[in-house]
Amino acid sequence: MFKLFGKKGQSSSVFNLLIAALVSLAILGLLLSIMGGIGGIGGNKPDETAAKLIKNADSSKYSIQSDKATFDKTSDKKTISALSISEKSTVGKEQIVIKACGTAEQQFNPSNGSIINYTGTSKKDYLIYSICGSQAMTPEEAGVPVSCGQLDLVNEEYTCYVLVTTVN
């Protein structure tokens, strides 16, 4: 009778399987958090990238900041808005101008300066530049290597620009 307690039964195998499943889910969760979640696998989100760049540009005036972001029409990676940037930084939405420049203009809808939407059909990486300052200038004068026309001040004293262009 006591010999029965020394043997493993089906319940022990099920318990081992349950433990293995929990450990594998924990490892998967850790890996996804390191990669930035499922949305982070395909590249940086444009609005989060722009907000990070504006924070950096705001802290060092006239210094050019740049980073790559992935735009995708079928996901939450298709828009950059001044409102979204201002919520994630210390710059007010009325001080932010957003433009698609050069050949990138063809892949974005016309903008009033406060929002751009990606209209391309596939995922694509673009460079985002940002610069903050208190004088009207062209991107070339600011040192941004992209043709984008005159960057006029929208706020008499201070404006931050977000310029989206193709990756060279």
N, C-alpha and C positions, 0 to 999 in steps of 0.2 A: 504494500500500500504506500509506503513512504518513497518508493522508487519512482512513482509517477511524478512527484514534484521536481525531480531533477531533470526531466525531459522538457525540451522546448516544443511548444505547440503552435498552432496557427496564429494565435493572438500575439505571440512574440514576433513573428514575421511581419504582421501588419503594423505593429508598433515600430519596428525597425524601419519599415518603409515610410511611415509617417514622419519619423525623425529625419530621414534622408530628404524627404520633400521639403520640410521646414528649413533645413540647412541650405538646400539649393535655392529656395526662394530668398533667403536672407542674403546669400552671395549675389544673386541677380539684382536685388534691390541696391546693394552696395555699388555694384558696377554701374547701374543706371544713374545713381546719384553722382558718381564720379564723372560720367559722361554728360551730365546736365539733363538727364531725363530723356525720354524718347524723342522730344522735339529738338534736343541739342545734338543728336547724332548727325544731322544733315548740315550743321554749321550754325553760326551765330544768328540770332534773331535781329532783324534790322532795327527795330525800335529800341531794343535794349542796347545794341551796339552804339546807336546814335546818342542815346542818353549818357552812356559811359564816356563817349568822346566829348560831348558837350560839357560834362562835369570837369574833365581834364582841361579843355580849352578855356573854360571859365576861370579856372584857378591860375592859368598862365596866359594872359592876354596876348594876342597876335601869334601864339604858338600853334602850329598846324598839328592836328591829331588825325590819325587815320587808322582804319581797320577794315577787314573784309567781313561781309555779311552775306547770307544766303537768302535770296528772295524766292518765294514759291507762291504762285497764284492760288493754289488749292489748299493753303494752310493759313496759319496766323502769321506767316512770314511775308506778307505782301504790302504792308503799310508802314510808313513812318509819319507820325503826326507830331505837331508842336505840342499839343495837349499831353500826349503820352510822354514826350521828352521832359516837359516841364514838371510833370508829376514825379519823375525819377531824378530830377536835378534841382538846382537852386535857381535856374533861369526861368523867368516868366514866359508863358507861351507867346505873348505879344512881342517878345524880343528874339524869337527864333524864325529864321527863314530857311525853308527846305527847297532844294532844286535838284533836278536831274540834269546832268551836264554832258556835253559832247554826244557821242553816239548812244549813250544810255537814255537820252530823251525819248527815243523811239519806243522804249519798252515801258514807259511810265505815262500815266494820264496827265493832261495839263494840270498844273498846280497853281493855286493862288498864293503859294508860299508857306502855307501852314500844314499841308498834307500832300503826300504823293502815294499813289497806289501802283503796284506792279501789275502790268497787263500782259507780260510775256506768257508763253504757254508751258515753259518747263522751268525747273529749278535752275537758278543761275547765281553765281557769286558776283558781287559788285563791291567796289571800294567806296567807303564812306569817309569823307573828309569833314572836319569841323574846325572852325576858327571863330574866335570871338574878338570884337573890337569896337571902337567908337569912331571909325571913319569909313566913308565909302571907298571901295577899292575893287579892283578886278581880282579874280583868283590868282592870276599870274603875278600881280603886284604883291599879293599876300604870300606867294611862294607855293601855291597849290598847283601842281602840274596838270591842270585841266582847263579847257576853254569853257567858260560858263557865262560870259558877258559881265556887265557891271554888277557888283554886289552893293546895292544901295541900302542905306540904313532905313529900317522901318521904325525904329525907335530913335528919336533925335540924339540920344546919348550913347546907346549901347545896343549892339545886335550880335547874335550868334548865328552862324551859317552852317547848314548841313548840306553837303554837296555829294551827290551820288553819281559815280562814274563807272565805266567798265574797268575790269581788271586787265592790266597790260600783259 
